[in-house]
Amino acid sequence: MAKLRGNIRYRFRSDEHDVNVLLEGDASWVGDRIRELGLEGVGWSMPIGSEVQATNTSGLTPSATAPKGELDDSPIGAKPTDMGPTPDPSRIPVVRRPIGQLDLQAELDALGMQIPVRPDTIELMEALDDMDEPLPVQGTMSVDPMAEAWLRELLHLVVREYGITALKTEVIEEVASKKLGNREGTALKVWLESLFGAGKLVKVHGGDATGWGPSPGWLKGKF
């Protein structure tokens, strides 16, 4: 909150507790209200009402007769000095190949990149069982601190080891239901929705399935 100045908008929503908070005003005033409500570390803020300033105007200044914030659209006499060198098409490499002959995997290998591999549920279960029990999540907004800590460990594992940004609800249930307070089916979905409403998870819609991924702040244990 201290990084934002001027007028800001703060938003927090929790479907599980039927809470919807919206605050707008000066950053210091909004910060005081957040502390009074005990909402520090949850929700999100953004600046509002900021005046947009023109950038990259090639050193041109607004005309004295032009309205504030607008550039004079009268003809420009001198060429801007920061346009860069004249394009040289002969320096652009030409690559020709028959349609459909691009070996994408070979190109990725040449760049040292790998296509993310979807983790096997058995591997995830074994990896989770081999982990030391994490410390419960701190914070008054956590409904089940221990279950939330295990979910964070699971999502941290798939992001770090497999490069996957989200897991389907069914995969989370199969891999970690026992560590998530034996939540299954609707109970698990409602709990995940509450974490999404608190800004701890992101929801990914894909076809007939819903995936859940960690927000960066929550993954780092900031809230």
N, CA, C and O of each residue as an XYZ file, in Angstrom:
892
protein
N       0.822     -1.210      0.000
C       0.000      0.000      0.000
C       0.852      1.254      0.000
O       0.463      2.271     -0.574
N       2.063      1.187      0.668
C       2.893      2.370      0.781
C       3.454      2.800     -0.565
O       3.840      3.957     -0.728
N       3.504      1.906     -1.517
C       4.080      2.227     -2.817
C       3.126      3.048     -3.677
O       3.567      3.721     -4.608
N       1.826      3.008     -3.384
C       0.846      3.736     -4.178
C       0.592      5.113     -3.572
O       0.559      5.273     -2.352
N       0.416      6.096     -4.440
C       0.126      7.451     -3.998
C      -1.079      7.986     -4.754
O      -1.501      7.445     -5.776
N      -1.608      9.058     -4.215
C      -2.766      9.652     -4.866
C      -4.021      8.824     -4.654
O      -4.119      8.067     -3.688
N      -4.977      8.971     -5.556
C      -6.229      8.233     -5.443
C      -6.047      6.790     -5.908
O      -5.466      6.537     -6.964
N      -6.550      5.848     -5.111
C      -6.431      4.431     -5.448
C      -7.760      3.735     -5.213
O      -8.647      4.261     -4.541
N      -7.881      2.532     -5.785
C      -9.057      1.685     -5.549
C      -8.574      0.368     -4.947
O      -7.674     -0.280     -5.481
N      -9.192     -0.023     -3.815
C      -8.872     -1.298     -3.153
C     -10.072     -2.221     -3.275
O     -11.212     -1.793     -3.097
N      -9.809     -3.519     -3.587
C     -10.893     -4.477     -3.773
C     -10.561     -5.788     -3.074
O      -9.464     -6.323     -3.234
N     -11.507     -6.303     -2.302
C     -11.384     -7.633     -1.690
C     -12.738     -8.321     -1.764
O     -13.776     -7.715     -1.501
N     -12.708     -9.605     -2.128
C     -13.948    -10.349     -2.246
C     -13.761    -11.761     -1.733
O     -12.761    -12.405     -2.050
N     -14.701    -12.252     -0.951
C     -14.700    -13.629     -0.454
C     -16.108    -14.185     -0.607
O     -17.012    -13.830      0.150
N     -16.288    -15.066     -1.599
C     -17.606    -15.648     -1.831
C     -18.036    -16.543     -0.672
O     -19.223    -16.644     -0.362
N     -17.061    -17.189     -0.037
C     -17.408    -18.113      1.044
C     -18.064    -17.384      2.212
O     -19.023    -17.882      2.803
N     -17.542    -16.200      2.541
C     -18.084    -15.439      3.667
C     -19.023    -14.315      3.203
O     -19.463    -13.500      4.015
N     -19.328    -14.273      1.902
C     -20.209    -13.257      1.345
C     -19.699    -11.855      1.687
O     -20.449    -11.002      2.163
N     -18.418    -11.640      1.437
C     -17.788    -10.352      1.726
C     -17.331     -9.719      0.417
O     -16.672    -10.364     -0.398
N     -17.682     -8.465      0.226
C     -17.274     -7.731     -0.972
C     -16.921     -6.307     -0.554
O     -17.812     -5.506     -0.271
N     -15.636     -5.989     -0.514
C     -15.164     -4.694     -0.033
C     -14.607     -3.885     -1.202
O     -13.775     -4.386     -1.960
N     -15.055     -2.645     -1.353
C     -14.547     -1.735     -2.384
C     -14.308     -0.384     -1.741
O     -15.241      0.242     -1.237
N     -13.061      0.071     -1.754
C     -12.689      1.359     -1.176
C     -12.004      2.202     -2.233
O     -11.165      1.711     -2.988
N     -12.374      3.490     -2.282
C     -11.731      4.417     -3.202
C     -11.420      5.702     -2.468
O     -12.234      6.186     -1.681
N     -10.253      6.254     -2.718
C      -9.877      7.508     -2.093
C      -8.380      7.653     -2.051
O      -7.654      6.928     -2.732
N      -7.907      8.613     -1.233
C      -6.478      8.831     -1.101
C      -5.812      7.589     -0.525
O      -6.396      6.899      0.311
N      -4.586      7.301     -0.972
C      -3.906      6.069     -0.580
C      -3.774      5.939      0.933
O      -3.968      4.852      1.476
N      -3.445      7.039      1.625
C      -3.285      6.961      3.080
C      -4.615      6.670      3.771
O      -4.664      5.910      4.738
N      -5.704      7.281      3.265
C      -7.030      7.043      3.862
C      -7.468      5.602      3.639
O      -7.978      4.953      4.553
N      -7.269      5.103      2.422
C      -7.630      3.716      2.128
C      -6.808      2.760      2.978
O      -7.325      1.756      3.469
N      -5.512      3.075      3.155
C      -4.662      2.224      3.980
C      -5.151      2.148      5.423
O      -5.121      1.082      6.039
N      -5.605      3.290      5.964
C      -6.141      3.304      7.337
C      -7.389      2.438      7.447
O      -7.558      1.712      8.427
N      -8.278      2.511      6.433
C      -9.509      1.706      6.477
C      -9.187      0.208      6.386
O      -9.826     -0.613      7.045
N      -8.186     -0.135      5.559
C      -7.801     -1.540      5.422
C      -7.301     -2.092      6.745
O      -7.641     -3.212      7.129
N      -6.482     -1.291      7.449
C      -5.976     -1.745      8.750
C      -7.099     -1.869      9.763
O      -7.105     -2.800     10.568
N      -8.051     -0.945      9.734
C      -9.184     -1.015     10.664
C     -10.020     -2.272     10.439
O     -10.544     -2.858     11.387
N     -10.140     -2.682      9.172
C     -10.938     -3.860      8.837
C     -10.154     -5.157      8.983
O     -10.724     -6.239      8.846
N      -8.858     -5.068      9.258
C      -8.046     -6.276      9.391
C      -7.807     -6.987      8.075
O      -7.698     -8.213      8.045
N      -7.724     -6.237      6.982
C      -7.568     -6.831      5.651
C      -6.165     -6.665      5.097
O      -5.965     -6.788      3.889
N      -5.195     -6.391      5.945
C      -3.829     -6.239      5.469
C      -3.325     -7.552      4.885
O      -3.494     -8.613      5.486
N      -2.710     -7.475      3.722
C      -2.140     -8.665      3.108
C      -3.069     -9.406      2.177
O      -2.663    -10.394      1.564
N      -4.321     -8.954      2.050
C      -5.253     -9.610      1.136
C      -5.852     -8.556      0.208
O      -5.726     -7.357      0.455
N      -6.506     -9.013     -0.864
C      -7.099     -8.099     -1.824
C      -6.041     -7.463     -2.710
O      -4.879     -7.869     -2.687
N      -6.437     -6.473     -3.486
C      -5.477     -5.818     -4.379
C      -5.865     -4.348     -4.558
O      -7.024     -3.971     -4.385
N      -4.870     -3.529     -4.909
C      -5.066     -2.093     -5.066
C      -4.525     -1.654     -6.412
O      -3.617     -2.269     -6.970
N      -5.107     -0.566     -6.925
C      -4.641     -0.010     -8.183
C      -4.890      1.495     -8.187
O      -5.868      1.955     -7.597
N      -4.024      2.273     -8.840
C      -4.228      3.717     -8.896
C      -5.384      4.064     -9.818
O      -5.642      3.354    -10.789
N      -6.075      5.145     -9.520
C      -7.173      5.624    -10.360
C      -7.026      7.131    -10.535
O      -6.421      7.817     -9.712
N      -7.590      7.618    -11.618
C      -7.616      9.052    -11.853
C      -6.263      9.656    -12.174
O      -6.066     10.859    -12.006
N      -5.312      8.822    -12.640
C      -3.988      9.348    -12.976
C      -4.019      9.988    -14.355
O      -4.586      9.433    -15.296
N      -3.423     11.126    -14.462
C      -3.366     11.814    -15.750
C      -2.325     11.157    -16.637
O      -1.177     10.997    -16.222
N      -2.691     10.784    -17.820
C      -1.768     10.133    -18.752
C      -0.929     11.191    -19.446
O      -1.456     12.133    -20.038
N       0.369     11.024    -19.366
C       1.280     11.964    -19.998
C       1.822     11.374    -21.294
O       2.132     10.184    -21.350
N       1.940     12.190    -22.328
C       2.466     11.713    -23.603
C       3.940     11.387    -23.445
O       4.688     12.134    -22.816
N       4.358     10.246    -24.032
C       5.758      9.833    -23.973
C       6.251      9.555    -25.378
O       5.457      9.427    -26.310
N       7.570      9.462    -25.529
C       8.207      9.170    -26.820
C       7.735     10.140    -27.895
O       7.301      9.730    -28.972
N       7.826     11.424    -27.590
C       7.362     12.448    -28.529
C       8.497     13.028    -29.361
O       8.357     14.087    -29.972
N       9.647     12.304    -29.375
C      10.795     12.699    -30.212
C      11.308     14.091    -29.888
O      11.770     14.828    -30.758
N      11.210     14.431    -28.594
C      11.755     15.713    -28.182
C      10.873     16.892    -28.516
O      11.276     18.034    -28.296
N       9.680     16.658    -29.042
C       8.771     17.740    -29.390
C       8.055     18.231    -28.147
O       7.795     17.453    -27.229
N       7.741     19.488    -28.111
C       7.018     20.061    -26.984
C       5.663     20.530    -27.452
O       5.515     20.916    -28.611
N       4.655     20.509    -26.570
C       3.329     20.963    -26.971
C       3.343     22.414    -27.410
O       4.093     23.234    -26.882
N       2.520     22.708    -28.362
C       2.408     24.087    -28.834
C       1.771     24.946    -27.758
O       0.961     24.470    -26.962
N       2.142     26.207    -27.745
C       1.579     27.121    -26.752
C       0.078     27.269    -26.914
O      -0.627     27.591    -25.958
N      -0.416     27.030    -28.137
C      -1.853     27.174    -28.380
C      -2.601     25.858    -28.252
O      -3.832     25.844    -28.274
N      -1.878     24.753    -28.120
C      -2.543     23.447    -28.022
C      -3.069     23.250    -26.613
O      -2.458     23.732    -25.659
N      -4.193     22.552    -26.458
C      -4.718     22.282    -25.118
C      -3.714     21.508    -24.299
O      -2.856     20.810    -24.840
N      -3.827     21.637    -22.968
C      -2.904     20.952    -22.066
C      -2.979     19.450    -22.275
O      -4.068     18.879    -22.346
N      -1.816     18.809    -22.373
C      -1.777     17.356    -22.526
C      -1.852     16.891    -23.967
O      -1.764     15.691    -24.228
N      -2.016     17.839    -24.940
C      -2.095     17.463    -26.341
C      -0.922     18.074    -27.108
O      -0.422     19.142    -26.758
N      -0.501     17.382    -28.148
C       0.578     17.887    -28.991
C       0.016     18.670    -30.162
O      -1.076     18.390    -30.657
N       0.777     19.648    -30.587
C       0.381     20.436    -31.746
C       0.470     19.566    -32.995
O       1.518     18.983    -33.271
N      -0.642     19.475    -33.763
C      -0.640     18.624    -34.954
C      -0.294     19.410    -36.215
O      -0.569     18.959    -37.327
N       0.306     20.580    -36.043
C       0.721     21.360    -37.204
C       1.907     20.668    -37.874
O       2.605     19.890    -37.225
N       2.150     20.940    -39.173
C       3.249     20.284    -39.899
C       4.575     20.436    -39.173
O       4.877     21.491    -38.615
N       5.355     19.377    -39.188
C       6.662     19.379    -38.530
C       7.726     19.719    -39.556
O       7.806     19.096    -40.614
N       8.526     20.696    -39.238
C       9.532     21.128    -40.196
C      10.751     20.233    -40.208
O      11.158     19.759    -41.269
N      11.345     19.989    -39.041
C      12.580     19.210    -38.969
C      12.266     17.756    -38.644
O      11.315     17.460    -37.922
N      13.082     16.852    -39.188
C      12.911     15.424    -38.921
C      13.362     15.124    -37.497
O      14.419     15.601    -37.084
N      12.596     14.350    -36.733
C      13.017     13.995    -35.379
C      14.384     13.321    -35.415
O      14.737     12.631    -36.372
N      15.143     13.543    -34.339
C      16.515     13.038    -34.317
C      16.645     11.649    -33.708
O      17.742     11.092    -33.695
N      15.545     11.069    -33.199
C      15.659      9.781    -32.511
C      14.917      8.663    -33.239
O      14.449      7.718    -32.604
N      14.806      8.759    -34.545
C      14.081      7.754    -35.314
C      14.926      6.533    -35.638
O      14.399      5.539    -36.139
N      16.226      6.583    -35.363
C      17.087      5.439    -35.645
C      17.580      5.452    -37.081
O      17.214      6.329    -37.863
N      18.413      4.476    -37.425
C      18.974      4.425    -38.784
C      17.914      4.039    -39.816
O      16.874      3.473    -39.479
N      18.196      4.351    -41.055
C      17.296      3.973    -42.146
C      17.275      2.451    -42.288
O      18.337      1.830    -42.324
N      16.092      1.838    -42.370
C      16.024      0.376    -42.489
C      16.799     -0.141    -43.692
O      16.775      0.457    -44.768
N      17.493     -1.272    -43.491
C      18.274     -1.894    -44.553
C      17.739     -3.305    -44.768
O      18.151     -4.224    -44.059
N      16.823     -3.508    -45.735
C      16.226     -4.833    -45.953
C      17.251     -5.920    -46.224
O      16.983     -7.091    -45.955
N      18.424     -5.565    -46.754
C      19.425     -6.579    -47.075
C      20.007     -7.235    -45.829
O      20.621     -8.297    -45.930
N      19.829     -6.629    -44.656
C      20.367     -7.190    -43.425
C      19.381     -8.126    -42.742
O      19.720     -8.746    -41.734
N      18.166     -8.241    -43.272
C      17.165     -9.137    -42.687
C      17.357    -10.524    -43.287
O      17.245    -10.685    -44.502
N      17.644    -11.530    -42.460
C      17.874    -12.881    -43.012
C      16.600    -13.441    -43.631
O      15.505    -13.245    -43.103
N      16.748    -14.126    -44.733
C      15.630    -14.739    -45.430
C      15.666    -16.244    -45.177
O      16.668    -16.902    -45.454
N      14.561    -16.787    -44.646
C      14.463    -18.228    -44.383
C      13.274    -18.756    -45.158
O      12.143    -18.314    -44.951
N      13.528    -19.705    -46.053
C      12.460    -20.297    -46.843
C      12.429    -21.804    -46.597
O      13.468    -22.465    -46.589
N      11.233    -22.333    -46.397
C      11.078    -23.771    -46.251
C       9.677    -24.145    -46.739
O       8.771    -23.312    -46.703
N       9.490    -25.378    -47.191
C       8.149    -25.815    -47.605
C       7.174    -25.726    -46.440
O       7.542    -25.946    -45.286
N       5.931    -25.401    -46.758
C       4.904    -25.305    -45.728
C       4.786    -26.636    -44.996
O       4.701    -27.692    -45.624
N       4.781    -26.581    -43.664
C       4.645    -27.785    -42.851
C       5.958    -28.470    -42.534
O       5.960    -29.502    -41.863
N       7.088    -27.922    -43.002
C       8.381    -28.568    -42.784
C       9.143    -28.011    -41.576
O      10.272    -28.428    -41.315
N       8.538    -27.073    -40.839
C       9.208    -26.525    -39.665
C       9.212    -27.556    -38.540
O       8.153    -27.999    -38.096
N      10.394    -27.933    -38.084
C      10.548    -28.856    -36.955
C      10.600    -28.007    -35.686
O      11.666    -27.554    -35.270
N       9.441    -27.802    -35.086
C       9.353    -26.915    -33.919
C      10.190    -27.441    -32.761
O      10.854    -26.664    -32.074
N      10.165    -28.749    -32.538
C      10.927    -29.310    -31.434
C      12.424    -29.078    -31.615
O      13.127    -28.757    -30.657
N      12.911    -29.242    -32.849
C      14.340    -29.018    -33.115
C      14.711    -27.554    -32.874
O      15.782    -27.259    -32.344
N      13.824    -26.644    -33.265
C      14.098    -25.226    -33.053
C      14.128    -24.892    -31.558
O      14.965    -24.111    -31.107
N      13.207    -25.492    -30.796
C      13.192    -25.262    -29.355
C      14.440    -25.835    -28.701
O      15.010    -25.221    -27.799
N      14.866    -27.012    -29.155
C      16.082    -27.617    -28.616
C      17.302    -26.742    -28.887
O      18.193    -26.623    -28.046
N      17.330    -26.133    -30.069
C      18.462    -25.270    -30.430
C      18.532    -24.039    -29.519
O      19.610    -23.506    -29.255
N      17.366    -23.603    -29.049
C      17.308    -22.447    -28.143
C      17.445    -22.851    -26.685
O      17.461    -21.995    -25.801
N      17.544    -24.153    -26.429
C      17.658    -24.636    -25.060
C      16.348    -24.610    -24.306
O      16.342    -24.562    -23.076
N      15.232    -24.642    -25.025
C      13.913    -24.602    -24.400
C      13.278    -25.983    -24.458
O      13.529    -26.766    -25.373
N      12.444    -26.263    -23.452
C      11.756    -27.538    -23.393
C      10.258    -27.304    -23.275
O       9.813    -26.378    -22.597
N       9.488    -28.156    -23.946
C       8.031    -28.076    -23.830
C       7.624    -28.630    -22.472
O       8.037    -29.735    -22.120
N       6.816    -27.888    -21.688
C       6.400    -28.388    -20.379
C       5.713    -29.752    -20.496
O       4.887    -29.973    -21.381
N       6.074    -30.664    -19.579
C       5.486    -32.001    -19.554
C       4.490    -32.075    -18.406
O       4.823    -31.765    -17.262
N       3.260    -32.488    -18.721
C       2.235    -32.604    -17.692
C       2.637    -33.673    -16.680
O       2.873    -34.820    -17.062
N       2.721    -33.316    -15.382
C       3.190    -34.281    -14.387
C       2.211    -35.433    -14.192
O       1.000    -35.265    -14.331
N       2.757    -36.612    -13.868
C       1.951    -37.789    -13.575
C       1.426    -37.687    -12.142
O       2.158    -37.291    -11.235
N       0.157    -38.045    -11.943
C      -0.458    -37.912    -10.617
C       0.254    -38.772     -9.577
O       0.385    -38.363     -8.424
N       0.710    -39.951     -9.968
C       1.412    -40.822     -9.026
C       2.724    -40.169     -8.585
O       3.083    -40.219     -7.409
N       3.432    -39.559     -9.533
C       4.680    -38.875     -9.198
C       4.425    -37.726     -8.220
O       5.186    -37.517     -7.275
N       3.336    -36.985     -8.465
C       3.012    -35.867     -7.578
C       2.663    -36.372     -6.179
O       3.084    -35.778     -5.187
N       1.903    -37.453     -6.091
C       1.535    -38.013     -4.791
C       2.782    -38.448     -4.027
O       2.913    -38.173     -2.835
N       3.694    -39.127     -4.715
C       4.917    -39.593     -4.061
C       5.794    -38.421     -3.630
O       6.376    -38.441     -2.545
N       5.889    -37.397     -4.484
C       6.695    -36.222     -4.140
C       6.116    -35.498     -2.934
O       6.856    -35.024     -2.072
N       4.786    -35.414     -2.876
C       4.130    -34.735     -1.763
C       4.308    -35.529     -0.471
O       4.487    -34.943      0.597
N       4.261    -36.847     -0.561
C       4.441    -37.693      0.624
C       5.867    -37.608      1.160
O       6.089    -37.767      2.360
N       6.833    -37.359      0.275
C       8.231    -37.281      0.697
C       8.581    -35.938      1.326
O       9.653    -35.790      1.914
N       7.684    -34.955      1.207
C       7.967    -33.627      1.754
C       7.780    -33.605      3.266
O       6.956    -34.334      3.818
N       8.560    -32.755      3.921
C       8.334    -32.499      5.337
C       7.050    -31.700      5.495
O       6.680    -30.918      4.620
N       6.383    -31.903      6.610
C       5.128    -31.184      6.838
C       5.399    -29.685      6.917
O       6.230    -29.255      7.716
N       4.703    -28.870      6.089
C       4.954    -27.423      6.095
C       4.340    -26.752      7.316
O       3.474    -27.319      7.983
N       4.794    -25.552      7.595
C       4.192    -24.763      8.673
C       2.827    -24.247      8.228
O       2.664    -23.905      7.057
N       1.853    -24.181      9.112
C       0.535    -23.660      8.725
C       0.642    -22.235      8.192
O       1.503    -21.464      8.616
N      -0.231    -21.901      7.273
C      -0.262    -20.551      6.718
C      -0.679    -19.561      7.799
O      -1.607    -19.819      8.565
N       0.013    -18.431      7.855
C      -0.308    -17.394      8.827
C      -1.310    -16.408      8.240
O      -1.284    -16.138      7.039
N      -2.177    -15.879      9.062
C      -3.141    -14.885      8.583
C      -4.545    -15.204      9.044
O      -4.953    -16.365      9.089
N      -5.282    -14.157      9.387
C      -6.634    -14.339      9.901
C      -7.627    -14.751      8.819
O      -8.714    -15.234      9.135
N      -7.271    -14.566      7.543
C      -8.206    -14.863      6.468
C      -8.134    -16.321      6.009
O      -8.873    -16.716      5.107
N      -7.260    -17.123      6.611
C      -7.130    -18.520      6.218
C      -8.140    -19.373      6.960
O      -8.153    -19.387      8.191
N      -8.996    -20.092      6.222
C     -10.018    -20.949      6.823
C      -9.385    -22.222      7.367
O      -9.762    -22.687      8.442
N      -8.432    -22.790      6.645
C      -7.754    -24.021      7.045
C      -6.270    -23.842      6.763
O      -5.802    -24.194      5.681
N      -5.516    -23.294      7.728
C      -4.102    -22.966      7.489
C      -3.252    -24.154      7.045
O      -2.375    -23.995      6.196
N      -3.497    -25.352      7.607
C      -2.672    -26.507      7.268
C      -2.963    -26.987      5.843
O      -2.040    -27.283      5.084
N      -4.249    -27.062      5.484
C      -4.614    -27.484      4.130
C      -4.084    -26.488      3.098
O      -3.620    -26.883      2.028
N      -4.156    -25.200      3.424
C      -3.667    -24.178      2.496
C      -2.160    -24.294      2.311
O      -1.649    -24.082      1.212
N      -1.443    -24.632      3.391
C       0.002    -24.794      3.306
C       0.365    -25.969      2.394
O       1.310    -25.874      1.611
N      -0.388    -27.086      2.490
C      -0.116    -28.238      1.620
C      -0.435    -27.922      0.161
O       0.288    -28.348     -0.739
N      -1.517    -27.174     -0.077
C      -1.852    -26.803     -1.452
C      -0.763    -25.928     -2.048
O      -0.412    -26.070     -3.220
N      -0.233    -25.025     -1.239
C       0.846    -24.157     -1.728
C       2.090    -24.970     -2.067
O       2.769    -24.683     -3.053
N       2.395    -25.987     -1.252
C       3.533    -26.853     -1.540
C       3.325    -27.611     -2.854
O       4.254    -27.757     -3.648
N       2.100    -28.091     -3.073
C       1.794    -28.830     -4.297
C       1.950    -27.943     -5.528
O       2.579    -28.353     -6.503
N       1.391    -26.740     -5.499
C       1.463    -25.858     -6.653
C       2.886    -25.327     -6.854
O       3.311    -25.100     -7.986
N       3.611    -25.132     -5.767
C       5.011    -24.727     -5.896
C       5.812    -25.823     -6.587
O       6.708    -25.536     -7.381
N       5.492    -27.068     -6.289
C       6.181    -28.203     -6.903
C       5.957    -28.245     -8.406
O       6.911    -28.407     -9.168
N       4.701    -28.101     -8.848
C       4.426    -28.224    -10.287
C       4.964    -27.024    -11.065
O       5.349    -27.159    -12.226
N       4.993    -25.852    -10.430
C       5.550    -24.679    -11.104
C       7.067    -24.795    -11.230
O       7.633    -24.511    -12.286
N       7.719    -25.213    -10.148
C       9.186    -25.268    -10.120
C       9.749    -26.430    -10.921
O      10.709    -26.259    -11.672
N       9.157    -27.612    -10.768
C       9.724    -28.816    -11.363
C       9.206    -29.108    -12.773
O       9.921    -29.691    -13.588
N       7.953    -28.702    -13.066
C       7.357    -29.082    -14.342
C       7.031    -27.892    -15.240
O       6.687    -28.082    -16.407
N       7.130    -26.681    -14.722
C       6.796    -25.511    -15.528
C       5.321    -25.403    -15.834
O       4.935    -24.747    -16.801
N       4.481    -26.042    -15.019
C       3.031    -25.998    -15.205
C       2.447    -24.924    -14.294
O       2.807    -24.841    -13.120
N       1.557    -24.110    -14.825
C       1.034    -22.981    -14.052
C      -0.291    -23.263    -13.377
O      -0.756    -22.435    -12.594
N      -0.924    -24.406    -13.648
C      -2.217    -24.694    -13.038
C      -2.483    -26.196    -13.061
O      -1.959    -26.917    -13.909
N      -3.309    -26.659    -12.112
C      -3.750    -28.050    -12.055
C      -5.272    -28.095    -12.066
O      -5.930    -27.230    -11.488
N      -5.825    -29.103    -12.723
C      -7.271    -29.268    -12.746
C      -7.786    -29.645    -11.353
O      -7.066    -30.230    -10.543
N      -9.028    -29.300    -11.103
C      -9.641    -29.628     -9.814
C      -9.544    -31.114     -9.529
O      -9.244    -31.513     -8.404
N      -9.795    -31.934    -10.538
C      -9.777    -33.387    -10.360
C      -8.376    -33.894     -9.996
O      -8.237    -34.832     -9.212
N      -7.347    -33.274    -10.564
C      -5.973    -33.686    -10.255
C      -5.620    -33.314     -8.818
O      -5.015    -34.107     -8.096
N      -6.001    -32.104     -8.406
C      -5.745    -31.676     -7.024
C      -6.420    -32.628     -6.050
O      -5.836    -32.996     -5.031
N      -7.656    -33.031     -6.360
C      -8.386    -33.953     -5.486
C      -7.692    -35.309     -5.412
O      -7.536    -35.872     -4.328
N      -7.280    -35.827     -6.549
C      -6.661    -37.149     -6.582
C      -5.309    -37.158     -5.880
O      -4.970    -38.123     -5.195
N      -4.535    -36.088     -6.045
C      -3.181    -36.059     -5.503
C      -3.156    -35.728     -4.020
O      -2.399    -36.336     -3.263
N      -3.980    -34.765     -3.590
C      -3.788    -34.212     -2.245
C      -5.043    -34.104     -1.409
O      -5.061    -33.333     -0.450
N      -6.098    -34.842     -1.730
C      -7.344    -34.708     -0.975
C      -7.143    -34.929      0.517
O      -7.668    -34.171      1.333
N      -6.378    -35.975      0.885
C      -6.174    -36.291      2.305
C      -5.427    -35.180      3.031
O      -5.677    -34.933      4.211
N      -4.519    -34.512      2.341
C      -3.750    -33.437      2.964
C      -4.519    -32.121      2.959
O      -4.123    -31.166      3.627
N      -5.603    -32.071      2.215
C      -6.424    -30.855      2.135
C      -7.683    -31.004      2.971
O      -8.747    -30.516      2.589
N      -7.569    -31.664      4.092
C      -8.722    -31.822      4.987
C      -9.764    -32.765      4.439
O     -10.948    -32.631      4.748
N      -9.330    -33.744      3.609
C     -10.258    -34.716      2.997
C     -11.361    -34.039      2.182
O     -12.485    -34.534      2.104
N     -11.024    -32.915      1.584
C     -12.002    -32.220      0.755
C     -12.104    -32.908     -0.600
O     -11.092    -33.223     -1.226
N     -13.322    -33.136     -1.039
C     -13.575    -33.767     -2.323
C     -14.762    -33.105     -2.997
O     -15.572    -32.448     -2.342
N     -14.864    -33.281     -4.309
C     -16.030    -32.823     -5.060
C     -16.369    -31.366     -4.818
O     -15.518    -30.485     -4.935
N     -17.626    -31.128     -4.480
C     -18.130    -29.763     -4.296
C     -17.414    -29.038     -3.171
O     -17.127    -27.846     -3.284
N     -17.119    -29.755     -2.070
C     -16.435    -29.121     -0.938
C     -15.073    -28.583     -1.349
O     -14.669    -27.505     -0.913
N     -14.367    -29.333     -2.187
C     -13.056    -28.881     -2.655
C     -13.205    -27.671     -3.570
O     -12.443    -26.711     -3.454
N     -14.179    -27.707     -4.478
C     -14.386    -26.598     -5.401
C     -14.731    -25.310     -4.650
O     -14.226    -24.237     -4.979
N     -15.593    -25.427     -3.639
C     -15.982    -24.242     -2.862
C     -14.778    -23.662     -2.143
O     -14.613    -22.444     -2.088
N     -13.935    -24.527     -1.591
C     -12.740    -24.052     -0.882
C     -11.770    -23.373     -1.843
O     -11.210    -22.325     -1.519
N     -11.567    -23.958     -3.019
C     -10.685    -23.347     -4.010
C     -11.244    -22.003     -4.486
O     -10.488    -21.062     -4.730
N     -12.558    -21.921     -4.614
C     -13.193    -20.657     -5.003
C     -12.943    -19.584     -3.951
O     -12.739    -18.417     -4.287
N     -12.959    -19.977     -2.669
C     -12.714    -18.997     -1.607
C     -11.280    -18.474     -1.668
O     -11.040    -17.292     -1.422
N     -10.328    -19.351     -1.994
C      -8.940    -18.907     -2.137
C      -8.781    -18.013     -3.366
O      -7.987    -17.073     -3.361
N      -9.538    -18.312     -4.411
C      -9.534    -17.458     -5.602
C     -10.103    -16.083     -5.263
O      -9.560    -15.060     -5.681
N     -11.198    -16.064     -4.502
C     -11.800    -14.790     -4.115
C     -10.888    -13.943     -3.235
O     -10.971    -12.715     -3.242
N     -10.010    -14.615     -2.471
C      -9.074    -13.893     -1.606
C      -7.813    -13.471     -2.357
O      -6.916    -12.872     -1.764
N      -7.733    -13.775     -3.656
C      -6.583    -13.381     -4.448
C      -5.388    -14.302     -4.302
O      -4.286    -13.954     -4.727
N      -5.586    -15.483     -3.703
C      -4.473    -16.399     -3.496
C      -4.286    -17.350     -4.676
O      -3.175    -17.822     -4.918
N      -5.346    -17.631     -5.403
C      -5.282    -18.502     -6.563
C      -5.772    -17.765     -7.798
O      -6.498    -16.776     -7.695
N      -5.373    -18.250     -8.962
C      -5.933    -17.786    -10.225
C      -6.710    -18.944    -10.833
O      -6.336    -20.105    -10.665
N      -7.775    -18.633    -11.527
C      -8.625    -19.658    -12.129
C      -8.381    -19.677    -13.634
O      -8.364    -18.635    -14.289
N      -8.193    -20.878    -14.166
C      -7.929    -21.048    -15.594
C      -9.035    -21.910    -16.183
O      -9.211    -23.063    -15.788
N      -9.783    -21.345    -17.136
C     -10.871    -22.078    -17.788
C     -10.341    -22.693    -19.081
O      -9.752    -21.998    -19.909
N     -10.548    -23.970    -19.247
C     -10.114    -24.631    -20.467
C     -11.044    -25.754    -20.854
O     -11.024    -26.818    -20.236
N     -11.869    -25.532    -21.877
C     -12.797    -26.571    -22.320
C     -13.804    -26.921    -21.242
O     -14.519    -26.055    -20.738
N     -13.854    -28.204    -20.892
C     -14.812    -28.656    -19.888
C     -14.178    -28.804    -18.517
O     -14.772    -29.426    -17.637
N     -12.985    -28.251    -18.308
C     -12.285    -28.384    -17.033
C     -11.855    -27.013    -16.523
O     -11.681    -26.072    -17.298
N     -11.688    -26.920    -15.217
C     -11.212    -25.698    -14.584
C      -9.898    -25.980    -13.883
O      -9.775    -26.961    -13.149
N      -8.914    -25.119    -14.110
C      -7.617    -25.279    -13.472
C      -7.384    -24.192    -12.440
O      -7.990    -23.122    -12.489
N      -6.496    -24.489    -11.506
C      -6.176    -23.544    -10.429
C      -4.664    -23.384    -10.352
O      -3.920    -24.363    -10.297
N      -4.228    -22.133    -10.348
C      -2.804    -21.846    -10.245
C      -2.549    -20.868     -9.115
O      -3.478    -20.207     -8.651
N      -1.310    -20.764     -8.663
C      -0.987    -19.877     -7.537
C      -0.728    -18.444     -7.992
O      -0.113    -18.219     -9.035
N      -1.196    -17.485     -7.211
C      -0.793    -16.109     -7.463
C       0.635    -15.953     -6.951
O       0.989    -16.594     -5.962
N       1.468    -15.130     -7.583
C       2.882    -15.019     -7.201
C       3.083    -14.646     -5.739
O       3.951    -15.211     -5.074
N       2.292    -13.701     -5.228
C       2.452    -13.269     -3.834
C       2.148    -14.391     -2.849
O       2.876    -14.587     -1.876
N       1.073    -15.122     -3.106
C       0.690    -16.217     -2.217
C       1.719    -17.338     -2.288
O       2.036    -17.948     -1.267
N       2.241    -17.618     -3.475
C       3.233    -18.683     -3.638
C       4.500    -18.379     -2.843
O       5.165    -19.292     -2.355
N       4.833    -17.094     -2.713
C       6.022    -16.693     -1.965
C       5.741    -16.531     -0.476
O       6.635    -16.187      0.297
N       4.488    -16.783     -0.075
C       4.138    -16.707      1.340
C       3.932    -15.314      1.852
O       4.043    -15.078      3.055
N       3.627    -14.352      0.949
C       3.443    -12.968      1.384
C       2.066    -12.747      2.016
O       1.870    -11.787      2.762
N       1.099    -13.652      1.713
C      -0.205    -13.548      2.394
C      -0.899    -14.880      2.307
O      -2.012    -15.030      2.811
